[in-house]
Structures are given as C-alpha cells and as structure tokens.
C-alpha cells in the first residue's frame, strides 16, 4: 500500500482511510522486517514525521466515529528501539 498525500486524507473513502491506519501501524512497528520499495522511503526521515502523518489519520478516524487503540496516540509507541532506522 502507498501513503496518500496528507491533503487528501479528508477525502479518503473508509477502506483507504483504514488501510492508511494499518499501514502506519505496520511501519511504526518496524515495517514488516523486510525491505519494501514502495514505502521504505519513510525510514529515511525522522520517525516523528511518520507519527505526525499517522496522527492526522487517527484524528480523521476519530472524526468519523472510529476508535483507535490509545497506545498508538503515544508518539514513542512502539519505538522502544530505534536502532533499525
């Protein structure tokens, strides 16, 4: 899956919005433990930029009535070890 531009988040249909959340969760959890050319570019930036993007996704989900697990709202979750970056 690809990450949509932040300006498009408000227009994303439900399946794409939830897909973005799943993608961000996977990326914040050290990706899939293997290279993935489509989205590996996020690891060349600060992990907190990914969090900021994920935060936009989670806020839109909340605005649409979805519940997000509270641990994802912590900018340090699940990055206890950032050595993989």
PyMOL Python script that loads the backbone (N, CA, C, O; Angstrom):
from pymol import cmd

cmd.read_pdbstr("""\
ATOM      1  N   UNK A   1       0.837  -1.177   0.000  1.00  0.00           N
ATOM      2  CA  UNK A   1       0.000   0.000   0.000  1.00  0.00           C
ATOM      3  C   UNK A   1       0.882   1.240   0.000  1.00  0.00           C
ATOM      4  O   UNK A   1       2.021   1.207   0.466  1.00  0.00           O
ATOM      5  N   UNK A   2       0.356   2.303  -0.515  1.00  0.00           N
ATOM      6  CA  UNK A   2       1.068   3.580  -0.534  1.00  0.00           C
ATOM      7  C   UNK A   2       0.442   4.519   0.474  1.00  0.00           C
ATOM      8  O   UNK A   2      -0.709   4.357   0.879  1.00  0.00           O
ATOM      9  N   UNK A   3       1.228   5.503   0.868  1.00  0.00           N
ATOM     10  CA  UNK A   3       0.706   6.526   1.764  1.00  0.00           C
ATOM     11  C   UNK A   3       0.171   7.671   0.915  1.00  0.00           C
ATOM     12  O   UNK A   3       0.872   8.188   0.045  1.00  0.00           O
ATOM     13  N   UNK A   4      -1.069   8.063   1.170  1.00  0.00           N
ATOM     14  CA  UNK A   4      -1.689   9.148   0.426  1.00  0.00           C
ATOM     15  C   UNK A   4      -1.151  10.481   0.905  1.00  0.00           C
ATOM     16  O   UNK A   4      -0.698  10.596   2.043  1.00  0.00           O
ATOM     17  N   UNK A   5      -1.197  11.494   0.044  1.00  0.00           N
ATOM     18  CA  UNK A   5      -0.775  12.839   0.431  1.00  0.00           C
ATOM     19  C   UNK A   5      -1.694  13.327   1.542  1.00  0.00           C
ATOM     20  O   UNK A   5      -2.895  13.057   1.537  1.00  0.00           O
ATOM     21  N   UNK A   6      -1.111  14.050   2.496  1.00  0.00           N
ATOM     22  CA  UNK A   6      -1.885  14.488   3.655  1.00  0.00           C
ATOM     23  C   UNK A   6      -3.082  15.356   3.279  1.00  0.00           C
ATOM     24  O   UNK A   6      -4.081  15.362   3.998  1.00  0.00           O
ATOM     25  N   UNK A   7      -3.004  16.088   2.172  1.00  0.00           N
ATOM     26  CA  UNK A   7      -4.120  16.940   1.757  1.00  0.00           C
ATOM     27  C   UNK A   7      -5.336  16.120   1.323  1.00  0.00           C
ATOM     28  O   UNK A   7      -6.446  16.649   1.267  1.00  0.00           O
ATOM     29  N   UNK A   8      -5.143  14.854   1.022  1.00  0.00           N
ATOM     30  CA  UNK A   8      -6.240  14.001   0.553  1.00  0.00           C
ATOM     31  C   UNK A   8      -6.915  13.203   1.661  1.00  0.00           C
ATOM     32  O   UNK A   8      -7.926  12.543   1.421  1.00  0.00           O
ATOM     33  N   UNK A   9      -6.372  13.256   2.860  1.00  0.00           N
ATOM     34  CA  UNK A   9      -6.884  12.413   3.949  1.00  0.00           C
ATOM     35  C   UNK A   9      -8.380  12.621   4.181  1.00  0.00           C
ATOM     36  O   UNK A   9      -9.118  11.657   4.386  1.00  0.00           O
ATOM     37  N   UNK A  10      -8.823  13.869   4.149  1.00  0.00           N
ATOM     38  CA  UNK A  10     -10.239  14.149   4.415  1.00  0.00           C
ATOM     39  C   UNK A  10     -11.167  13.549   3.363  1.00  0.00           C
ATOM     40  O   UNK A  10     -12.336  13.288   3.646  1.00  0.00           O
ATOM     41  N   UNK A  11     -10.658  13.328   2.154  1.00  0.00           N
ATOM     42  CA  UNK A  11     -11.491  12.785   1.084  1.00  0.00           C
ATOM     43  C   UNK A  11     -11.399  11.266   0.932  1.00  0.00           C
ATOM     44  O   UNK A  11     -12.125  10.680   0.130  1.00  0.00           O
ATOM     45  N   UNK A  12     -10.515  10.631   1.693  1.00  0.00           N
ATOM     46  CA  UNK A  12     -10.340   9.189   1.521  1.00  0.00           C
ATOM     47  C   UNK A  12     -11.606   8.428   1.907  1.00  0.00           C
ATOM     48  O   UNK A  12     -12.199   8.701   2.950  1.00  0.00           O
ATOM     49  N   UNK A  13     -12.021   7.483   1.078  1.00  0.00           N
ATOM     50  CA  UNK A  13     -13.131   6.612   1.472  1.00  0.00           C
ATOM     51  C   UNK A  13     -12.712   5.733   2.652  1.00  0.00           C
ATOM     52  O   UNK A  13     -11.524   5.565   2.927  1.00  0.00           O
ATOM     53  N   UNK A  14     -13.685   5.190   3.326  1.00  0.00           N
ATOM     54  CA  UNK A  14     -13.445   4.378   4.519  1.00  0.00           C
ATOM     55  C   UNK A  14     -12.362   3.320   4.331  1.00  0.00           C
ATOM     56  O   UNK A  14     -11.449   3.255   5.154  1.00  0.00           O
ATOM     57  N   UNK A  15     -12.418   2.478   3.280  1.00  0.00           N
ATOM     58  CA  UNK A  15     -11.394   1.425   3.162  1.00  0.00           C
ATOM     59  C   UNK A  15      -9.970   1.970   3.044  1.00  0.00           C
ATOM     60  O   UNK A  15      -9.033   1.397   3.601  1.00  0.00           O
ATOM     61  N   UNK A  16      -9.812   3.076   2.319  1.00  0.00           N
ATOM     62  CA  UNK A  16      -8.474   3.646   2.168  1.00  0.00           C
ATOM     63  C   UNK A  16      -7.992   4.296   3.463  1.00  0.00           C
ATOM     64  O   UNK A  16      -6.812   4.205   3.801  1.00  0.00           O
ATOM     65  N   UNK A  17      -8.901   4.951   4.190  1.00  0.00           N
ATOM     66  CA  UNK A  17      -8.522   5.566   5.462  1.00  0.00           C
ATOM     67  C   UNK A  17      -8.069   4.498   6.454  1.00  0.00           C
ATOM     68  O   UNK A  17      -7.030   4.646   7.099  1.00  0.00           O
ATOM     69  N   UNK A  18      -8.840   3.432   6.576  1.00  0.00           N
ATOM     70  CA  UNK A  18      -8.469   2.359   7.498  1.00  0.00           C
ATOM     71  C   UNK A  18      -7.202   1.653   7.026  1.00  0.00           C
ATOM     72  O   UNK A  18      -6.404   1.196   7.845  1.00  0.00           O
ATOM     73  N   UNK A  19      -7.016   1.563   5.724  1.00  0.00           N
ATOM     74  CA  UNK A  19      -5.787   0.988   5.176  1.00  0.00           C
ATOM     75  C   UNK A  19      -4.571   1.825   5.521  1.00  0.00           C
ATOM     76  O   UNK A  19      -3.497   1.290   5.793  1.00  0.00           O
ATOM     77  N   UNK A  20      -4.741   3.151   5.509  1.00  0.00           N
ATOM     78  CA  UNK A  20      -3.633   4.026   5.882  1.00  0.00           C
ATOM     79  C   UNK A  20      -3.258   3.815   7.346  1.00  0.00           C
ATOM     80  O   UNK A  20      -2.080   3.817   7.703  1.00  0.00           O
ATOM     81  N   UNK A  21      -4.276   3.633   8.188  1.00  0.00           N
ATOM     82  CA  UNK A  21      -4.008   3.372   9.606  1.00  0.00           C
ATOM     83  C   UNK A  21      -3.224   2.069   9.771  1.00  0.00           C
ATOM     84  O   UNK A  21      -2.237   2.024  10.505  1.00  0.00           O
ATOM     85  N   UNK A  22      -3.659   1.025   9.096  1.00  0.00           N
ATOM     86  CA  UNK A  22      -2.950  -0.261   9.192  1.00  0.00           C
ATOM     87  C   UNK A  22      -1.516  -0.134   8.673  1.00  0.00           C
ATOM     88  O   UNK A  22      -0.589  -0.696   9.255  1.00  0.00           O
ATOM     89  N   UNK A  23      -1.342   0.597   7.590  1.00  0.00           N
ATOM     90  CA  UNK A  23      -0.006   0.790   7.020  1.00  0.00           C
ATOM     91  C   UNK A  23       0.895   1.537   8.002  1.00  0.00           C
ATOM     92  O   UNK A  23       2.046   1.152   8.211  1.00  0.00           O
ATOM     93  N   UNK A  24       0.373   2.598   8.599  1.00  0.00           N
ATOM     94  CA  UNK A  24       1.162   3.363   9.569  1.00  0.00           C
ATOM     95  C   UNK A  24       1.510   2.508  10.784  1.00  0.00           C
ATOM     96  O   UNK A  24       2.634   2.575  11.281  1.00  0.00           O
ATOM     97  N   UNK A  25       0.572   1.714  11.263  1.00  0.00           N
ATOM     98  CA  UNK A  25       0.849   0.822  12.395  1.00  0.00           C
ATOM     99  C   UNK A  25       1.973  -0.140  12.043  1.00  0.00           C
ATOM    100  O   UNK A  25       2.874  -0.369  12.850  1.00  0.00           O
ATOM    101  N   UNK A  26       1.924  -0.701  10.848  1.00  0.00           N
ATOM    102  CA  UNK A  26       2.965  -1.640  10.425  1.00  0.00           C
ATOM    103  C   UNK A  26       4.313  -0.940  10.311  1.00  0.00           C
ATOM    104  O   UNK A  26       5.331  -1.482  10.740  1.00  0.00           O
ATOM    105  N   UNK A  27       4.327   0.254   9.740  1.00  0.00           N
ATOM    106  CA  UNK A  27       5.589   0.984   9.586  1.00  0.00           C
ATOM    107  C   UNK A  27       6.157   1.396  10.939  1.00  0.00           C
ATOM    108  O   UNK A  27       7.367   1.318  11.150  1.00  0.00           O
ATOM    109  N   UNK A  28       5.305   1.829  11.852  1.00  0.00           N
ATOM    110  CA  UNK A  28       5.774   2.213  13.178  1.00  0.00           C
ATOM    111  C   UNK A  28       6.244   1.005  13.973  1.00  0.00           C
ATOM    112  O   UNK A  28       7.018   1.151  14.918  1.00  0.00           O
ATOM    113  N   UNK A  29       5.793  -0.167  13.608  1.00  0.00           N
ATOM    114  CA  UNK A  29       6.227  -1.401  14.262  1.00  0.00           C
ATOM    115  C   UNK A  29       7.386  -2.033  13.529  1.00  0.00           C
ATOM    116  O   UNK A  29       7.466  -3.259  13.454  1.00  0.00           O
ATOM    117  N   UNK A  30       8.283  -1.241  12.988  1.00  0.00           N
ATOM    118  CA  UNK A  30       9.476  -1.708  12.259  1.00  0.00           C
ATOM    119  C   UNK A  30       9.110  -2.333  10.922  1.00  0.00           C
ATOM    120  O   UNK A  30       9.750  -3.284  10.473  1.00  0.00           O
ATOM    121  N   UNK A  31       8.091  -1.800  10.299  1.00  0.00           N
ATOM    122  CA  UNK A  31       7.704  -2.310   8.985  1.00  0.00           C
ATOM    123  C   UNK A  31       7.340  -3.772   9.063  1.00  0.00           C
ATOM    124  O   UNK A  31       6.691  -4.211  10.012  1.00  0.00           O
ATOM    125  N   UNK A  32       7.747  -4.506   8.088  1.00  0.00           N
ATOM    126  CA  UNK A  32       7.456  -5.938   8.055  1.00  0.00           C
ATOM    127  C   UNK A  32       8.718  -6.733   8.302  1.00  0.00           C
ATOM    128  O   UNK A  32       8.736  -7.948   8.106  1.00  0.00           O
ATOM    129  N   UNK A  33       9.785  -6.058   8.735  1.00  0.00           N
ATOM    130  CA  UNK A  33      11.041  -6.740   8.975  1.00  0.00           C
ATOM    131  C   UNK A  33      11.775  -7.079   7.693  1.00  0.00           C
ATOM    132  O   UNK A  33      12.761  -7.815   7.711  1.00  0.00           O
ATOM    133  N   UNK A  34      11.296  -6.545   6.581  1.00  0.00           N
ATOM    134  CA  UNK A  34      11.969  -6.771   5.300  1.00  0.00           C
ATOM    135  C   UNK A  34      11.781  -5.519   4.438  1.00  0.00           C
ATOM    136  O   UNK A  34      10.912  -4.692   4.715  1.00  0.00           O
ATOM    137  N   UNK A  35      12.582  -5.390   3.418  1.00  0.00           N
ATOM    138  CA  UNK A  35      12.521  -4.223   2.539  1.00  0.00           C
ATOM    139  C   UNK A  35      11.227  -4.220   1.729  1.00  0.00           C
ATOM    140  O   UNK A  35      10.733  -5.265   1.307  1.00  0.00           O
ATOM    141  N   UNK A  36      10.700  -3.029   1.528  1.00  0.00           N
ATOM    142  CA  UNK A  36       9.514  -2.859   0.700  1.00  0.00           C
ATOM    143  C   UNK A  36       9.667  -1.535  -0.034  1.00  0.00           C
ATOM    144  O   UNK A  36       9.474  -0.470   0.552  1.00  0.00           O
ATOM    145  N   UNK A  37      10.012  -1.601  -1.304  1.00  0.00           N
ATOM    146  CA  UNK A  37      10.392  -0.426  -2.087  1.00  0.00           C
ATOM    147  C   UNK A  37       9.334   0.674  -2.096  1.00  0.00           C
ATOM    148  O   UNK A  37       9.681   1.853  -2.169  1.00  0.00           O
ATOM    149  N   UNK A  38       8.076   0.323  -2.023  1.00  0.00           N
ATOM    150  CA  UNK A  38       7.019   1.324  -2.134  1.00  0.00           C
ATOM    151  C   UNK A  38       6.974   2.269  -0.943  1.00  0.00           C
ATOM    152  O   UNK A  38       6.674   3.451  -1.113  1.00  0.00           O
ATOM    153  N   UNK A  39       7.264   1.779   0.254  1.00  0.00           N
ATOM    154  CA  UNK A  39       7.110   2.616   1.442  1.00  0.00           C
ATOM    155  C   UNK A  39       8.382   2.774   2.273  1.00  0.00           C
ATOM    156  O   UNK A  39       8.357   3.481   3.280  1.00  0.00           O
ATOM    157  N   UNK A  40       9.475   2.150   1.893  1.00  0.00           N
ATOM    158  CA  UNK A  40      10.698   2.250   2.694  1.00  0.00           C
ATOM    159  C   UNK A  40      11.251   3.668   2.784  1.00  0.00           C
ATOM    160  O   UNK A  40      12.069   3.954   3.658  1.00  0.00           O
ATOM    161  N   UNK A  41      10.820   4.556   1.898  1.00  0.00           N
ATOM    162  CA  UNK A  41      11.306   5.930   1.952  1.00  0.00           C
ATOM    163  C   UNK A  41      10.990   6.588   3.292  1.00  0.00           C
ATOM    164  O   UNK A  41      11.687   7.521   3.691  1.00  0.00           O
ATOM    165  N   UNK A  42       9.963   6.130   3.992  1.00  0.00           N
ATOM    166  CA  UNK A  42       9.630   6.757   5.271  1.00  0.00           C
ATOM    167  C   UNK A  42      10.749   6.572   6.288  1.00  0.00           C
ATOM    168  O   UNK A  42      10.881   7.378   7.210  1.00  0.00           O
ATOM    169  N   UNK A  43      11.558   5.523   6.138  1.00  0.00           N
ATOM    170  CA  UNK A  43      12.634   5.279   7.092  1.00  0.00           C
ATOM    171  C   UNK A  43      13.837   6.179   6.862  1.00  0.00           C
ATOM    172  O   UNK A  43      14.789   6.142   7.641  1.00  0.00           O
ATOM    173  N   UNK A  44      13.814   6.997   5.796  1.00  0.00           N
ATOM    174  CA  UNK A  44      14.897   7.960   5.568  1.00  0.00           C
ATOM    175  C   UNK A  44      14.599   9.279   6.270  1.00  0.00           C
ATOM    176  O   UNK A  44      15.412  10.202   6.217  1.00  0.00           O
ATOM    177  N   UNK A  45      13.450   9.381   6.924  1.00  0.00           N
ATOM    178  CA  UNK A  45      13.034  10.591   7.633  1.00  0.00           C
ATOM    179  C   UNK A  45      12.905  10.289   9.122  1.00  0.00           C
ATOM    180  O   UNK A  45      12.973   9.136   9.550  1.00  0.00           O
ATOM    181  N   UNK A  46      12.722  11.338   9.887  1.00  0.00           N
ATOM    182  CA  UNK A  46      12.518  11.186  11.325  1.00  0.00           C
ATOM    183  C   UNK A  46      11.275  10.336  11.585  1.00  0.00           C
ATOM    184  O   UNK A  46      10.261  10.501  10.906  1.00  0.00           O
ATOM    185  N   UNK A  47      11.344   9.427  12.562  1.00  0.00           N
ATOM    186  CA  UNK A  47      10.161   8.624  12.891  1.00  0.00           C
ATOM    187  C   UNK A  47       8.979   9.485  13.330  1.00  0.00           C
ATOM    188  O   UNK A  47       7.824   9.075  13.215  1.00  0.00           O
ATOM    189  N   UNK A  48       9.275  10.665  13.825  1.00  0.00           N
ATOM    190  CA  UNK A  48       8.197  11.525  14.300  1.00  0.00           C
ATOM    191  C   UNK A  48       7.414  12.159  13.152  1.00  0.00           C
ATOM    192  O   UNK A  48       6.283  12.603  13.351  1.00  0.00           O
ATOM    193  N   UNK A  49       7.996  12.208  11.959  1.00  0.00           N
ATOM    194  CA  UNK A  49       7.224  12.649  10.793  1.00  0.00           C
ATOM    195  C   UNK A  49       6.172  11.599  10.441  1.00  0.00           C
ATOM    196  O   UNK A  49       5.051  11.937  10.060  1.00  0.00           O
ATOM    197  N   UNK A  50       6.532  10.346  10.569  1.00  0.00           N
ATOM    198  CA  UNK A  50       5.550   9.282  10.355  1.00  0.00           C
ATOM    199  C   UNK A  50       4.465   9.371  11.421  1.00  0.00           C
ATOM    200  O   UNK A  50       3.284   9.190  11.122  1.00  0.00           O
ATOM    201  N   UNK A  51       4.861   9.651  12.673  1.00  0.00           N
ATOM    202  CA  UNK A  51       3.859   9.800  13.724  1.00  0.00           C
ATOM    203  C   UNK A  51       2.917  10.953  13.398  1.00  0.00           C
ATOM    204  O   UNK A  51       1.704  10.819  13.555  1.00  0.00           O
ATOM    205  N   UNK A  52       3.459  12.089  12.944  1.00  0.00           N
ATOM    206  CA  UNK A  52       2.613  13.246  12.628  1.00  0.00           C
ATOM    207  C   UNK A  52       1.595  12.889  11.544  1.00  0.00           C
ATOM    208  O   UNK A  52       0.431  13.281  11.626  1.00  0.00           O
ATOM    209  N   UNK A  53       2.036  12.151  10.538  1.00  0.00           N
ATOM    210  CA  UNK A  53       1.125  11.705   9.479  1.00  0.00           C
ATOM    211  C   UNK A  53       0.077  10.747  10.056  1.00  0.00           C
ATOM    212  O   UNK A  53      -1.116  10.872   9.777  1.00  0.00           O
ATOM    213  N   UNK A  54       0.537   9.803  10.853  1.00  0.00           N
ATOM    214  CA  UNK A  54      -0.382   8.833  11.462  1.00  0.00           C
ATOM    215  C   UNK A  54      -1.384   9.552  12.363  1.00  0.00           C
ATOM    216  O   UNK A  54      -2.551   9.165  12.432  1.00  0.00           O
ATOM    217  N   UNK A  55      -0.933  10.585  13.045  1.00  0.00           N
ATOM    218  CA  UNK A  55      -1.816  11.361  13.910  1.00  0.00           C
ATOM    219  C   UNK A  55      -2.949  11.999  13.097  1.00  0.00           C
ATOM    220  O   UNK A  55      -4.096  12.020  13.542  1.00  0.00           O
ATOM    221  N   UNK A  56      -2.625  12.516  11.907  1.00  0.00           N
ATOM    222  CA  UNK A  56      -3.669  13.069  11.035  1.00  0.00           C
ATOM    223  C   UNK A  56      -4.695  11.993  10.666  1.00  0.00           C
ATOM    224  O   UNK A  56      -5.902  12.238  10.665  1.00  0.00           O
ATOM    225  N   UNK A  57      -4.191  10.808  10.356  1.00  0.00           N
ATOM    226  CA  UNK A  57      -5.073   9.689  10.014  1.00  0.00           C
ATOM    227  C   UNK A  57      -5.973   9.351  11.203  1.00  0.00           C
ATOM    228  O   UNK A  57      -7.181   9.178  11.044  1.00  0.00           O
ATOM    229  N   UNK A  58      -5.377   9.257  12.393  1.00  0.00           N
ATOM    230  CA  UNK A  58      -6.153   8.877  13.578  1.00  0.00           C
ATOM    231  C   UNK A  58      -7.185   9.942  13.936  1.00  0.00           C
ATOM    232  O   UNK A  58      -8.283   9.608  14.380  1.00  0.00           O
ATOM    233  N   UNK A  59      -6.849  11.219  13.750  1.00  0.00           N
ATOM    234  CA  UNK A  59      -7.819  12.289  14.027  1.00  0.00           C
ATOM    235  C   UNK A  59      -8.998  12.209  13.066  1.00  0.00           C
ATOM    236  O   UNK A  59     -10.145  12.387  13.475  1.00  0.00           O
ATOM    237  N   UNK A  60      -8.726  11.944  11.801  1.00  0.00           N
ATOM    238  CA  UNK A  60      -9.816  11.792  10.829  1.00  0.00           C
ATOM    239  C   UNK A  60     -10.661  10.568  11.166  1.00  0.00           C
ATOM    240  O   UNK A  60     -11.884  10.601  11.030  1.00  0.00           O
ATOM    241  N   UNK A  61     -10.023   9.498  11.602  1.00  0.00           N
ATOM    242  CA  UNK A  61     -10.777   8.310  12.010  1.00  0.00           C
ATOM    243  C   UNK A  61     -11.705   8.652  13.179  1.00  0.00           C
ATOM    244  O   UNK A  61     -12.873   8.264  13.184  1.00  0.00           O
ATOM    245  N   UNK A  62     -11.181   9.381  14.169  1.00  0.00           N
ATOM    246  CA  UNK A  62     -11.992   9.771  15.324  1.00  0.00           C
ATOM    247  C   UNK A  62     -13.155  10.662  14.886  1.00  0.00           C
ATOM    248  O   UNK A  62     -14.274  10.514  15.377  1.00  0.00           O
ATOM    249  N   UNK A  63     -12.886  11.592  13.959  1.00  0.00           N
ATOM    250  CA  UNK A  63     -13.954  12.462  13.454  1.00  0.00           C
ATOM    251  C   UNK A  63     -15.059  11.663  12.771  1.00  0.00           C
ATOM    252  O   UNK A  63     -16.216  12.081  12.756  1.00  0.00           O
ATOM    253  N   UNK A  64     -14.701  10.526  12.213  1.00  0.00           N
ATOM    254  CA  UNK A  64     -15.692   9.674  11.538  1.00  0.00           C
ATOM    255  C   UNK A  64     -16.304   8.637  12.478  1.00  0.00           C
ATOM    256  O   UNK A  64     -17.103   7.804  12.049  1.00  0.00           O
ATOM    257  N   UNK A  65     -15.932   8.685  13.758  1.00  0.00           N
ATOM    258  CA  UNK A  65     -16.547   7.802  14.741  1.00  0.00           C
ATOM    259  C   UNK A  65     -15.817   6.501  15.014  1.00  0.00           C
ATOM    260  O   UNK A  65     -16.351   5.629  15.699  1.00  0.00           O
ATOM    261  N   UNK A  66     -14.604   6.351  14.490  1.00  0.00           N
ATOM    262  CA  UNK A  66     -13.825   5.135  14.744  1.00  0.00           C
ATOM    263  C   UNK A  66     -13.025   5.299  16.024  1.00  0.00           C
ATOM    264  O   UNK A  66     -12.613   6.405  16.374  1.00  0.00           O
ATOM    265  N   UNK A  67     -12.811   4.196  16.715  1.00  0.00           N
ATOM    266  CA  UNK A  67     -11.985   4.193  17.918  1.00  0.00           C
ATOM    267  C   UNK A  67     -10.602   3.667  17.577  1.00  0.00           C
ATOM    268  O   UNK A  67     -10.459   2.637  16.918  1.00  0.00           O
ATOM    269  N   UNK A  68      -9.590   4.385  18.033  1.00  0.00           N
ATOM    270  CA  UNK A  68      -8.200   3.989  17.816  1.00  0.00           C
ATOM    271  C   UNK A  68      -7.646   3.520  19.153  1.00  0.00           C
ATOM    272  O   UNK A  68      -7.896   4.147  20.182  1.00  0.00           O
ATOM    273  N   UNK A  69      -6.903   2.433  19.147  1.00  0.00           N
ATOM    274  CA  UNK A  69      -6.272   1.961  20.385  1.00  0.00           C
ATOM    275  C   UNK A  69      -5.387   3.073  20.938  1.00  0.00           C
ATOM    276  O   UNK A  69      -4.571   3.639  20.210  1.00  0.00           O
ATOM    277  N   UNK A  70      -5.546   3.390  22.229  1.00  0.00           N
ATOM    278  CA  UNK A  70      -4.848   4.546  22.803  1.00  0.00           C
ATOM    279  C   UNK A  70      -3.326   4.486  22.712  1.00  0.00           C
ATOM    280  O   UNK A  70      -2.675   5.531  22.681  1.00  0.00           O
ATOM    281  N   UNK A  71      -2.742   3.283  22.668  1.00  0.00           N
ATOM    282  CA  UNK A  71      -1.274   3.217  22.619  1.00  0.00           C
ATOM    283  C   UNK A  71      -0.721   3.867  21.354  1.00  0.00           C
ATOM    284  O   UNK A  71       0.403   4.369  21.366  1.00  0.00           O
ATOM    285  N   UNK A  72      -1.489   3.868  20.260  1.00  0.00           N
ATOM    286  CA  UNK A  72      -0.997   4.476  19.011  1.00  0.00           C
ATOM    287  C   UNK A  72      -0.933   5.992  19.101  1.00  0.00           C
ATOM    288  O   UNK A  72      -0.267   6.629  18.285  1.00  0.00           O
ATOM    289  N   UNK A  73      -1.612   6.582  20.079  1.00  0.00           N
ATOM    290  CA  UNK A  73      -1.582   8.034  20.250  1.00  0.00           C
ATOM    291  C   UNK A  73      -0.283   8.507  20.897  1.00  0.00           C
ATOM    292  O   UNK A  73       0.012   9.702  20.887  1.00  0.00           O
ATOM    293  N   UNK A  74       0.490   7.587  21.454  1.00  0.00           N
ATOM    294  CA  UNK A  74       1.793   7.896  22.054  1.00  0.00           C
ATOM    295  C   UNK A  74       2.839   7.941  20.945  1.00  0.00           C
ATOM    296  O   UNK A  74       3.043   6.954  20.238  1.00  0.00           O
ATOM    297  N   UNK A  75       3.502   9.089  20.793  1.00  0.00           N
ATOM    298  CA  UNK A  75       4.465   9.243  19.693  1.00  0.00           C
ATOM    299  C   UNK A  75       5.635   8.277  19.793  1.00  0.00           C
ATOM    300  O   UNK A  75       6.318   8.042  18.796  1.00  0.00           O
ATOM    301  N   UNK A  76       5.885   7.714  20.961  1.00  0.00           N
ATOM    302  CA  UNK A  76       7.005   6.782  21.129  1.00  0.00           C
ATOM    303  C   UNK A  76       6.613   5.314  20.969  1.00  0.00           C
ATOM    304  O   UNK A  76       7.473   4.434  21.017  1.00  0.00           O
ATOM    305  N   UNK A  77       5.348   5.051  20.784  1.00  0.00           N
ATOM    306  CA  UNK A  77       4.895   3.663  20.645  1.00  0.00           C
ATOM    307  C   UNK A  77       4.968   3.251  19.186  1.00  0.00           C
ATOM    308  O   UNK A  77       4.584   4.050  18.332  1.00  0.00           O
ATOM    309  N   UNK A  78       5.426   2.080  18.851  1.00  0.00           N
ATOM    310  CA  UNK A  78       6.102   1.069  19.648  1.00  0.00           C
ATOM    311  C   UNK A  78       7.615   1.154  19.525  1.00  0.00           C
ATOM    312  O   UNK A  78       8.293   0.132  19.633  1.00  0.00           O
ATOM    313  N   UNK A  79       8.158   2.334  19.304  1.00  0.00           N
ATOM    314  CA  UNK A  79       9.587   2.505  19.039  1.00  0.00           C
ATOM    315  C   UNK A  79      10.423   2.508  20.313  1.00  0.00           C
ATOM    316  O   UNK A  79      10.976   3.547  20.673  1.00  0.00           O
ATOM    317  N   UNK A  80      10.527   1.408  20.986  1.00  0.00           N
ATOM    318  CA  UNK A  80      11.429   1.356  22.129  1.00  0.00           C
ATOM    319  C   UNK A  80      12.880   1.306  21.652  1.00  0.00           C
ATOM    320  O   UNK A  80      13.773   1.822  22.324  1.00  0.00           O
ATOM    321  N   UNK A  81      13.111   0.698  20.514  1.00  0.00           N
ATOM    322  CA  UNK A  81      14.468   0.571  19.968  1.00  0.00           C
ATOM    323  C   UNK A  81      14.467   1.155  18.561  1.00  0.00           C
ATOM    324  O   UNK A  81      13.896   0.575  17.637  1.00  0.00           O
ATOM    325  N   UNK A  82      15.109   2.304  18.409  1.00  0.00           N
ATOM    326  CA  UNK A  82      15.138   2.971  17.108  1.00  0.00           C
ATOM    327  C   UNK A  82      16.375   2.615  16.302  1.00  0.00           C
ATOM    328  O   UNK A  82      16.654   3.259  15.291  1.00  0.00           O
ATOM    329  N   UNK A  83      17.117   1.612  16.722  1.00  0.00           N
ATOM    330  CA  UNK A  83      18.366   1.279  16.041  1.00  0.00           C
ATOM    331  C   UNK A  83      18.147   0.795  14.613  1.00  0.00           C
ATOM    332  O   UNK A  83      19.077   0.806  13.806  1.00  0.00           O
ATOM    333  N   UNK A  84      16.917   0.368  14.290  1.00  0.00           N
ATOM    334  CA  UNK A  84      16.664  -0.119  12.935  1.00  0.00           C
ATOM    335  C   UNK A  84      16.621   1.014  11.926  1.00  0.00           C
ATOM    336  O   UNK A  84      16.667   0.762  10.722  1.00  0.00           O
ATOM    337  N   UNK A  85      16.534   2.270  12.389  1.00  0.00           N
ATOM    338  CA  UNK A  85      16.435   3.402  11.458  1.00  0.00           C
ATOM    339  C   UNK A  85      17.770   3.808  10.897  1.00  0.00           C
ATOM    340  O   UNK A  85      17.846   4.744  10.101  1.00  0.00           O
TER     341      UNK A  85
END
""", "prot")
cmd.dss("prot")
cmd.show_as("cartoon", "prot")
cmd.util.cbc("prot")
cmd.orient("prot")
